[in-house]
Amino acid sequence: MKALIQRVSTASVTVAGETVGEIESGLLVLLGLEKPDTQLVAQKLLNKTLRYRVFNDAAGHMNLDVAQVGGSLLIVSQFTLAADTQKGLRPSFSSAMPPSGAEALYEFFVAEAALVLPVATGRFGADMQVHLVNDGPVTFLLSAD
């Protein structure tokens, strides 16, 4: 499981011209699910995401996590993060979790996150347009390891 997190001042997701999720300051979390992932892996990655210190303190150093700055999460499923790009010029998605299992694990991740912070989401499996203002820019690729 991978999470590409971006510190944002605003972010939203639209599907067919309709805004389905939006946040102000916080983290855009693009979530890629792989075949061996479990709820335990999801919980580890969520904890890492919530505690990752990517927001500036009073001295301008990245020392604060999303909760400490009163931020929100916009969580968007993105199966392309599970792509194998090691060979050739075309990604392989053989390591990506099939949609049936991925949707359940995505929903688990979202539900657990919503216990801690305000959460908005995209729409699983939809053709989505993600709009964001990356603050910094600050972007990190996280895994549960």
N, C-alpha and C positions, 0 to 999 in steps of 0.2 A: 504494500500500500504506500502510495506517495501523495504528498500534499505540496502543491506549489502555492506558497502563501505570498501575498502582496499586501504591503501596508498601503491603505487607501484613505483618501479624504472623502471619497464618495465612490460608490459602485452600484451597478444595477444589472439586471438580466431581463431581456425581453424575449418573448416567444410570439411569433406572428404579429408583431407590433404592439403586444400587450406587455406592460411591465409586470413581471411575476415575483420579483424580489429586488429589494434595494436597501442599502445602508448608507449612513454617513461615515464618519471616522471608524476605522477598524481594519479587519483583515478580509480580503477576498481569498477564499480557500478553494483551489481547484483540486479535486480529489480523484485520484486514479486507483482503481481496485484491481488486484491481481488474484489469480486462481487460489493460491494458498492462504489468502487473507481470512481472518476470523474476527469475531467480536473482540477478543483480547488484543489483537493487533490494532484494531480500530481504536480501542480505548487508549492504548499506549500512544498512538499517533495523535489522538485528540489532546491528551494531556500535554504532549510535547508542544503542540500547536498553541494551546492556551497559555503555556508558561514561557514560550519563546519570547525573549526580550528584544523587540524590534522597534519600540517606541522610545523617543528621547526623554530623558529626565531633565531637570532644571539646568544641568550643566551641558546639555546637548549630546549626551552619550546614550547609546541604545541600552537602557537599563530597565525599561518597564515593559510589562506584558500587556496584552489587549484589555484585560479586566482592570488593570491599574489605571488605565487612561479612560475608562468608561466606554470602550469601543464595542462594536458589534461584529458579527461574522456573517459573510455572505458565502454560503457553501454551494459549490456547483460541481456536479459529477462531470468528469472528463476522462473517458476511457483512453484517450490518446496518450495520457501519461504512462499507461502500462505498456506502451509500445517498446519493442526491441528494435533498436536502431543501430546495432553493432555491425550488421553486414548490409552491403548494397545501398541502394538509393531509394528503397521503398520500405516503410515500417512494417513490421510483423506484429500482429495483435494476438498471437498464439498464447501469450502469457496473461492476457486480460481476462478478468472474471466474466463469465457469461452474464447477460443482462438479468436473468431471474435471481441469481444469488447476489449480484452487484447491487441491485436496487434495494434489497432487504438490508444489506450491510451499509449502504449509503444512508438509508432511513434511520438505522441504528446510530450511526455517527451523528446525524443531525439531531436526533432526539436527545442523545447524551449531551451534546453541545448546548442545546436549548435549556438544559437544567442549570447551566452556569451563566450564560450570556444571552442577550437578544440575538436571534438568528433569523436570517432570511435565506431563501434557497432559489435555485433555478428549478427547472422541471426535468426530472430524470428522463433520459432518452430523447428529449426534444431537440430540435435544431434551435439553438439559443444564440443570442447576440449578447455578449458581455461588454458593458461599458464601465470604464473605471478611470479614476485619476490616481495613478500610482504615486504615492507621497514619498519623494526621495530622489529617484525611485529606489524602493526597497523591495527585493524579491528573494525568497529562499526556497530551495527544494528540500523538503523534509521527508524522512522515512521513520518508521517505528523502531528501527535498530538502535 
